Amino acid sequence: MRVEDRNLNGPGGLQPGHAAEPHEAGRLGSTVGTTVGAQVSETAGGDRAEISSVAGTVSQAITTHAAERAQRVGKLAAEYRAGQYNVSARSASQALVRDALERKDAAR
């Protein structure tokens, strides 16, 4: 959706290259309804956005998981190239069936 009202961002409009100044929640004049440790951004026009500290924790967990997964995939690739990667046929078949059943249940 596109809004074509130039007055939404105040009389001067949005300034190119300028972003709203982030403020720590504790430094704002009013902290009613503000999450402790949240980063709050306000514009001169009164618009406000709040991102809780949980978002930072979630982001960090995702980054850590991605790094660990990349390391695991790299290790498996090295084992495969060296001819040392062996998979149990039983384990592989069980995982395939389990995945198929989970997808079937999720589709319902």
C-alpha positions as CSV (number, residue, x, y, z in Angstrom):
1,M,0.0,0.0,0.0
2,R,1.3,3.4,-0.9
3,V,0.3,6.6,1.0
4,E,0.4,9.9,-0.9
5,D,0.0,12.4,1.9
6,R,3.0,14.6,2.3
7,N,1.8,16.0,5.6
8,L,2.1,12.6,7.4
9,N,5.8,13.2,8.3
10,G,5.3,16.8,9.5
11,P,5.6,20.1,7.7
12,G,9.1,19.4,6.4
13,G,8.4,15.9,5.3
14,L,10.8,13.0,5.7
15,Q,14.4,14.2,5.3
16,P,16.5,12.1,2.9
17,G,19.3,10.4,4.8
18,H,17.7,11.1,8.2
19,A,16.3,8.4,10.3
20,A,14.3,8.8,13.5
21,E,16.6,9.0,16.5
22,P,16.5,5.9,18.7
23,H,16.1,6.4,22.4
24,E,16.4,4.0,25.3
25,A,13.1,3.5,27.0
26,G,14.4,4.8,30.3
27,R,15.4,8.1,28.8
28,L,11.9,9.0,27.5
29,G,9.7,11.4,29.4
30,S,7.0,8.8,29.6
31,T,7.6,5.1,29.8
32,V,4.0,4.0,30.2
33,G,3.5,0.8,28.1
34,T,7.2,0.5,27.3
35,T,9.0,-2.8,27.7
36,V,12.0,-2.7,30.0
37,G,15.2,-2.6,27.9
38,A,13.2,-1.8,24.7
39,Q,14.6,0.4,22.0
40,V,12.2,3.1,21.1
41,S,12.2,5.4,18.1
42,E,10.1,8.5,17.8
43,T,9.7,11.1,15.1
44,A,9.0,14.7,15.4
45,G,5.5,14.0,14.1
46,G,4.8,11.8,17.1
47,D,5.1,8.4,15.4
48,R,6.6,5.8,17.6
49,A,8.0,2.3,17.1
50,E,9.2,0.0,19.9
51,I,11.3,-3.2,19.6
52,S,11.6,-5.3,22.8
53,S,14.9,-6.7,24.0
54,V,13.4,-10.1,23.2
55,A,13.8,-9.4,19.5
56,G,17.6,-9.0,20.1
57,T,17.7,-12.3,22.0
58,V,15.8,-14.1,19.2
59,S,18.1,-12.5,16.5
60,Q,21.2,-13.6,18.4
61,A,19.8,-17.2,18.8
62,I,19.1,-17.4,15.1
63,T,22.5,-16.2,14.2
64,T,24.1,-18.7,16.6
65,H,22.0,-21.5,15.2
66,A,22.9,-20.6,11.6
67,A,26.6,-20.6,12.4
68,E,26.4,-24.0,14.2
69,R,24.5,-25.4,11.2
70,A,27.0,-24.1,8.7
71,Q,29.8,-25.7,10.8
72,R,28.0,-29.0,10.9
73,V,27.3,-29.0,7.1
74,G,30.9,-28.1,6.4
75,K,32.0,-31.1,8.6
76,L,29.7,-33.5,6.8
77,A,30.8,-32.2,3.4
78,A,34.5,-32.8,4.4
79,E,33.6,-36.3,5.5
80,Y,31.8,-37.0,2.3
81,R,34.7,-35.7,0.1
82,A,37.1,-37.9,2.1
83,G,34.8,-40.9,1.6
84,Q,34.3,-41.3,5.3
85,Y,30.6,-40.3,5.4
86,N,28.5,-43.3,6.3
87,V,24.8,-43.3,6.9
88,S,22.7,-46.0,8.5
89,A,20.1,-47.1,6.0
90,R,17.7,-47.7,8.9
91,S,18.1,-44.3,10.3
92,A,17.7,-42.6,6.9
93,S,14.5,-44.6,6.1
94,Q,13.0,-43.8,9.5
95,A,13.7,-40.1,9.1
96,L,12.2,-40.1,5.6
97,V,9.0,-41.8,6.9
98,R,8.8,-39.6,10.0
99,D,9.1,-36.4,7.8
100,A,6.5,-37.6,5.4
101,L,4.0,-38.4,8.2
102,E,4.7,-35.0,9.9
103,R,4.0,-33.2,6.5
104,K,0.8,-35.2,6.1
105,D,-0.4,-34.2,9.6
106,A,0.6,-30.5,9.0
107,A,-1.5,-30.4,5.8
108,R,-4.7,-31.3,7.6
